[in-house]
Amino acid sequence: MNVHLIAIGGSAMHNMAIAMHKKGFIVTGSDDEILEPSKSRLAKLNLLPAREGWDVNKIHKGLDAVILGMHARIDNPELLKAQELGLKIYSYPEYIYEQTKDKIRVVIGGSHGKTTITAMILHVLNYHKIDCDYLVGAQLEGFDTMVKLTKEAKIAVIEGDEYLSSPIDRRPKFHLYKPNIAILSGIAWDHINVFPTYANYVDQFNIFVDLIEPNGSIVYCELDKEVKAVCEKVRSDIKKFPYAIPEHKIENGITVLTNCKFADGNCELQIFGEHNLMNLNGARLVCNQIGVSDEQFYEAIRSFTGAAKRLEVIKKNAATAMYKDFAHSPSKLKATTQAVKKQFPNRKLIACMELHTFSSLNEDFLKEYKDSMELADEAFVYFNPHTIEHKKLKPITEDQVKQAFGGNNIKVYTDSKILLSDLLKMNFSTKNLLMMSSGNFDGIDFKDLGEKVVL
């Protein structure tokens, strides 16, 4: 197979390029900007384009497939040439399906928890040496790439993002995978730029469950009312497996599952938080359906340390811990702050979040953040006015943000250097620091900050 990737430098796209190269395909690609770590990883396998930019000469009739990344525009010269030649053009989710259509496809959907549940399933399968293909939205410990495509694996585990597939395919990615086994973790309005109303957003999940293959199954969080409503009306041929929070206890900052089919009935975990425990229960039910017993699941999950940037420990000691988390939507902020506060009830929580995404910086969406950080003892919210300008959004003020979040514990910053300075002035003994963003607070070095606040 001879395949060309337009916008090869993207997170998922460069991983797909590597996966197809390992499968023995001839792989070429182009991009107008390729940053680290994509650049080094592509270069290591001689997949890095000789120069940045688009080159129509790379598009020819000898190509079996052209894969179009979301970063490309509809007037991309390579795309126009491929269309002119009548070549088969795929979005990357379309091509994932094409490569896994003869496998048992496990698709993890939901507004939150997707990456963690996918990571848990992959960790358990890897622990028990069960081969599978996969697509996951973060680099996982013990896995070389975020995408794996082989001829041999009989199972494909796919993180099902609801964002758009490509510039010329406006369907949500998870509508293209057609799961045999689906899981739905939660529904909380996101991507306001694509799904302008809550009802429109929820409808994407109705479509998702309707696309489950005949005689397939749906694993779902029954504590989420919207998820429950969507999943309980699925077709009669679909098997339903609801889940909730498993029995557990917290001892000295460590979460222990109780009354489970493992050892003496207890299973000590390296992760914490009710949202993670629900994710774990969902992952367990999925693993049951692909031949992993409860006992095997608990044996493996003990060593799971979490997905990158999901309550990731930066540094900790006996009195302080610093975590970073990908949380940016209201539901994620609430779940993550609640998790840290409940795990360490005797410590104060200093929680910082960055308004960074299109939705979070949208004046109309701000009200959705009300009380999302109310459990933090001190809550700092940062946004960069230049980011708003770059995204061509209406300007927002510090006062607007403070009013939207509500509560007396909120302080708003528009300069990350001042935020960093204020954090470094604090005494963090018997306090925890939680940094939440899909970005990096415009250049804050989390590792360096951890070294300075956790002494």
C-alpha positions in Angstrom: 0.0 0.0 0.0 1.2 3.5 -1.0 -0.3 6.1 1.3 0.2 9.9 1.6 -0.8 11.9 4.7 -1.7 15.6 4.3 -0.9 17.4 7.6 1.4 14.5 8.8 2.7 16.5 11.7 -0.5 16.3 13.8 -0.6 14.3 17.0 -2.8 11.5 15.7 -1.6 11.8 12.1 2.1 11.3 12.8 1.3 8.3 15.0 -0.8 6.9 12.1 2.1 7.4 9.7 4.4 5.5 12.1 1.9 2.7 12.6 1.4 2.2 8.8 5.2 2.3 8.2 5.5 -0.5 10.8 2.8 -2.4 8.9 5.0 -2.3 5.8 3.2 0.5 3.9 5.0 3.0 1.8 4.3 6.3 3.6 4.8 9.9 2.6 3.5 13.1 4.0 3.5 16.9 4.0 2.8 19.7 6.5 3.4 23.5 6.7 4.7 23.1 10.3 5.9 20.1 12.2 6.7 20.5 15.9 8.2 18.2 18.5 7.7 15.5 19.4 6.3 14.7 15.9 9.4 16.0 14.1 11.9 13.8 15.9 9.7 10.7 15.8 9.1 11.0 12.1 12.7 11.7 11.4 13.8 8.6 13.3 11.9 6.4 10.8 12.8 8.6 7.7 9.2 9.7 7.4 9.9 13.4 8.0 9.3 15.5 4.8 12.5 16.9 3.4 11.0 20.4 3.7 8.0 22.0 5.3 5.1 23.1 3.0 2.8 21.5 0.5 4.0 19.8 -2.6 1.5 18.8 -5.3 4.2 16.5 -6.9 3.7 14.1 -4.0 0.1 13.5 -5.2 0.1 11.0 -8.1 -2.0 8.1 -9.5 0.2 5.6 -7.8 -1.2 6.4 -4.4 -3.7 3.9 -2.9 -5.0 6.3 -0.3 -4.7 10.0 0.7 -5.4 10.7 4.4 -6.5 14.2 5.2 -5.7 15.7 8.7 -7.9 18.2 10.4 -5.1 20.8 10.3 -5.3 21.1 6.5 -7.7 23.6 4.8 -10.3 22.8 2.1 -8.2 24.7 -0.4 -5.0 22.8 0.4 -3.2 22.3 -3.0 -2.4 18.7 -2.3 -6.1 18.0 -1.5 -7.2 19.8 -4.7 -4.8 17.7 -6.7 -6.0 14.4 -5.1 -9.6 15.4 -5.8 -8.7 16.3 -9.4 -7.0 12.8 -9.9 -10.0 11.0 -8.3 -7.9 9.5 -5.6 -9.5 7.8 -2.6 -9.4 10.4 0.2 -9.9 9.4 3.8 -10.1 11.3 7.1 -8.0 9.5 9.7 -11.0 8.0 11.5 -12.3 6.7 8.2 -8.9 5.1 7.6 -8.8 3.6 11.1 -12.1 1.9 10.3 -10.8 0.7 6.9 -7.9 -0.9 8.7 -10.0 -2.5 11.5 -13.3 -3.4 9.8 -12.6 -7.1 10.1 -11.7 -6.9 13.8 -13.8 -6.6 17.0 -13.9 -2.9 17.5 -14.1 -1.5 21.0 -15.0 2.2 20.9 -14.8 4.5 23.9 -17.1 7.5 23.7 -18.1 10.3 26.1 -17.4 13.9 26.9 -14.8 13.0 29.5 -12.8 9.9 30.6 -12.2 8.6 27.1 -8.4 8.6 27.2 -8.3 7.2 30.7 -10.7 4.3 30.0 -8.9 3.5 26.7 -5.6 3.6 28.7 -7.0 1.2 31.3 -8.2 -1.3 28.8 -4.9 -1.2 26.9 -2.9 -1.6 30.2 -4.9 -4.7 31.2 -4.6 -6.3 27.7 -0.9 -5.5 27.6 -0.4 -6.9 31.1 -2.0 -10.2 30.0 -0.2 -10.2 26.6 -3.5 -10.0 24.6 -2.6 -8.5 21.2 -4.8 -5.6 19.9 -4.7 -2.7 17.6 -5.5 0.7 19.1 -6.0 4.5 18.8 -5.6 6.5 21.9 -5.4 10.3 22.5 -2.3 10.4 24.7 1.1 8.9 24.8 0.9 6.0 27.3 3.6 4.5 29.4 4.8 1.2 27.9 3.4 2.0 24.4 5.6 3.3 21.6 2.9 5.0 19.6 -0.7 6.3 20.0 -1.8 4.3 17.0 -1.1 0.6 16.3 -2.4 -1.1 13.1 -1.5 -4.8 12.4 -2.6 -7.7 10.3 -2.6 -10.1 13.2 -4.6 -8.5 16.0 -8.2 -9.6 16.3 -9.3 -6.7 18.6 -9.1 -2.9 18.0 -9.5 -0.5 20.9 -10.4 3.0 19.7 -10.8 6.2 21.6 -13.9 7.8 20.0 -13.5 11.6 19.9 -16.7 13.5 19.0 -14.8 16.3 17.2 -15.0 16.7 13.4 -13.2 14.2 11.2 -11.6 16.4 8.5 -12.1 19.7 6.7 -14.2 18.0 4.1 -15.9 15.5 6.4 -17.9 17.3 9.1 -19.1 14.1 10.9 -17.8 13.5 14.4 -15.0 11.0 14.4 -16.7 8.5 16.6 -19.6 8.1 14.1 -17.1 6.4 11.7 -15.9 3.5 13.8 -19.1 1.3 14.0 -18.3 -0.4 17.3 -19.0 -4.0 18.2 -18.5 -3.0 21.9 -19.2 0.6 22.8 -18.8 2.5 26.1 -20.2 5.8 27.0 -18.8 7.5 30.0 -20.5 10.9 30.2 -22.2 13.7 28.4 -21.4 17.3 29.2 -21.7 20.0 26.5 -18.4 20.8 24.8 -17.2 22.1 21.4 -19.7 24.9 21.2 -18.1 26.1 17.9 -19.3 22.9 16.3 -22.4 21.9 18.3 -24.1 25.2 19.0 -26.8 23.9 21.3 -26.8 21.3 24.1 -29.5 19.3 22.3 -27.5 19.2 19.1 -24.5 17.9 21.1 -26.5 15.2 22.9 -27.8 14.0 19.6 -24.3 13.1 18.4 -24.3 10.4 21.1 -27.7 9.1 20.1 -26.3 8.6 16.6 -23.2 7.0 18.1 -25.1 4.2 19.9 -27.4 3.7 16.8 -24.2 2.9 14.9 -23.3 -0.1 17.1 -23.0 -3.2 15.0 -25.9 -5.8 15.1 -25.9 -7.8 18.3 -23.2 -5.6 19.8 -23.1 -4.1 23.3 -23.1 -0.8 25.2 -21.3 -0.3 28.5 -22.5 3.0 30.1 -22.4 5.1 33.2 -25.8 4.9 34.8 -25.0 7.8 37.2 -25.0 10.2 34.2 -28.7 11.0 33.5 -28.1 12.0 29.9 -26.0 8.9 29.2 -28.6 6.7 30.9 -31.4 8.2 28.7 -29.4 7.7 25.5 -28.3 4.1 26.3 -31.5 2.7 27.7 -33.4 3.3 24.5 -30.9 1.5 22.2 -32.1 -1.2 19.8 -33.3 -4.5 21.3 -30.4 -6.5 19.8 -27.8 -4.4 21.8 -26.8 -5.8 25.2 -26.6 -3.2 27.9 -24.1 -3.1 30.8 -24.6 -0.2 33.2 -21.9 0.7 35.7 -21.4 3.1 38.7 -18.8 3.8 41.4 -17.3 0.5 42.8 -17.1 -0.1 46.6 -13.9 1.5 47.9 -12.2 3.1 50.9 -9.5 5.7 51.2 -6.6 5.0 53.6 -3.7 7.5 54.1 -4.3 9.0 50.7 -4.6 5.6 48.9 -7.7 4.3 47.3 -8.5 0.6 47.9 -11.3 -1.3 46.0 -13.2 -3.5 48.5 -15.4 -6.5 48.0 -13.8 -7.3 44.6 -12.9 -10.7 43.2 -9.2 -10.4 43.9 -6.9 -11.6 46.7 -8.6 -10.9 50.1 -11.3 -8.8 48.4 -9.2 -5.7 48.4 -7.3 -4.1 45.5 -5.0 -1.2 46.2 -4.9 1.4 43.4 -2.4 4.0 42.2 -5.2 6.2 40.9 -7.9 8.0 42.8 -11.1 10.0 42.4 -14.7 8.9 41.9 -14.5 9.7 38.2 -11.5 7.4 37.8 -13.2 4.7 39.8 -16.2 4.9 37.4 -13.8 4.8 34.5 -12.2 1.7 36.0 -15.6 0.0 36.4 -16.5 0.7 32.7 -13.1 -0.6 31.6 -13.6 -3.8 33.6 -17.0 -4.5 31.9 -15.4 -4.0 28.5 -12.5 -6.3 29.3 -15.0 -9.0 30.5 -16.5 -9.0 27.0 -13.2 -9.7 25.4 -12.3 -12.6 27.6 -10.7 -11.0 30.7 -12.1 -12.1 34.0 -12.6 -9.8 37.0 -9.7 -11.4 38.8 -7.4 -10.9 35.9 -8.6 -7.3 35.5 -7.9 -6.4 39.2 -4.5 -8.1 39.1 -3.5 -5.9 36.1 -5.2 -2.6 37.2 -3.2 -2.4 40.4 -0.2 -1.2 38.4 -2.0 1.4 36.3 -0.7 4.8 37.1 -2.9 6.9 34.8 -2.8 8.4 31.4 -0.5 11.3 30.7 -1.8 14.7 32.0 -4.7 13.0 33.8 -4.2 13.7 37.5 -0.5 13.2 36.7 1.8 13.6 39.7 4.5 16.2 39.1 6.1 15.9 42.6 4.9 14.9 46.1 6.1 14.4 49.6 4.4 13.5 52.9 2.7 16.9 53.2 2.3 18.3 49.7 1.5 17.1 46.2 1.4 18.8 42.8 -0.7 17.4 40.0 -1.4 18.5 36.4 -4.5 17.5 34.6 -6.0 18.0 31.1 -9.3 19.2 32.6 -10.7 22.3 30.9 -14.4 21.8 30.5 -16.8 22.5 33.5 -17.6 18.8 34.2 -13.9 17.9 34.2 -12.9 20.8 36.5 -15.5 19.8 39.0 -14.6 16.1 38.9 -10.9 16.7 39.2 -11.0 19.2 42.0 -13.4 17.0 43.9 -11.1 14.0 43.5 -8.1 15.8 44.9 -10.0 17.4 47.8 -11.7 14.1 48.8 -8.4 12.1 48.6 -6.7 14.6 50.9 -9.4 16.1 53.2 -6.9 17.5 55.6 -5.0 19.5 53.1 -6.0 22.8 51.5 -6.3 22.7 47.7 -4.9 25.4 45.4 -6.5 24.8 42.0 -5.4 26.7 38.8 -7.1 26.4 35.5 -6.5 28.0 32.1 -9.3 29.1 29.7 -7.7 27.9 26.5 -10.1 26.2 24.2 -12.6 27.9 21.8 -15.6 26.9 24.0 -14.0 28.0 27.3 -13.2 31.4 25.9 -16.6 32.0 24.4 -18.6 34.6 26.2 -21.8 32.6 25.8 -20.3 29.4 27.2 -18.6 31.0 30.3 -21.8 30.6 32.4 -21.4 26.8 32.2 -18.4 27.1 34.6 -20.5 28.3 37.5 -19.4 26.5 40.8 -17.1 24.2 38.8 -14.2 25.0 41.2 -16.1 25.6 44.4 -14.4 22.8 46.3 -11.0 24.4 45.9 -9.8 26.5 48.9 -8.3 29.0 46.5 -9.1 28.9 42.8 -7.0 30.8 40.2 -8.4 31.2 36.6 -6.0 32.3 33.8 -6.7 33.4 30.3 -4.6 35.2 27.7 -6.5 38.0 25.8 -4.2 37.5 22.8 -5.5 33.9 22.5 -9.1 35.3 22.3 -8.0 37.7 19.6 -6.3 34.9 17.7 -9.4 32.8 17.8 -11.4 35.8 16.6 -13.7 35.7 19.6 -15.4 38.6 21.4 -13.2 39.9 24.2 -14.0 38.9 27.8 -13.0 40.7 31.0 -11.5 39.4 34.3 -14.7 40.5 36.0 -16.9 38.5 33.6 -14.8 35.4 34.3 -15.0 35.9 38.0 -18.8 36.4 37.9 -19.2 33.3 35.7 -17.3 31.0 38.0 -19.0 32.4 41.1 -17.8 32.0 44.7 -15.4 34.0 46.8 -12.5 31.7 46.2 -11.9 32.8 42.6 -9.0 35.1 41.5 -8.5 35.8 37.8 -5.2 36.4 35.9 -4.4 37.5 32.4 -0.6 37.3 32.9 0.8 33.9 33.6 4.1 35.4 34.9 2.1 37.1 37.7 0.2 33.9 38.4 3.5 32.0 38.7 5.0 34.6 40.9 2.0 34.5 43.3 2.2 30.7 43.4 5.9 30.8 44.3 5.2 33.2 47.2 2.9 30.6 48.8 3.8 28.1 51.5 2.5 24.7 50.3 3.0 22.7 53.5 -0.2 20.7 54.0 -1.5 22.0 50.7 -1.9 20.5 47.3 -1.5 22.3 43.9 -3.6 21.3 40.9 -2.8 22.8 37.5 -5.6 22.2 34.9 -5.4 23.0 31.2 -5.2 21.6 27.7 -2.3 24.0 27.2 0.5 25.1 29.5 -0.5 28.5 31.0 1.6 30.1 28.2 4.9 28.6 29.1 4.8 27.6 32.8 7.3 24.8 33.4 5.3 22.4 35.5 8.4 20.3 36.5 10.3 23.3 37.6 7.3 24.7 39.5 6.9 21.3 41.3 10.5 21.4 42.4 10.0 24.8 43.9 6.6 24.2 45.7 7.1 20.7 46.9 10.1 20.9 49.2 
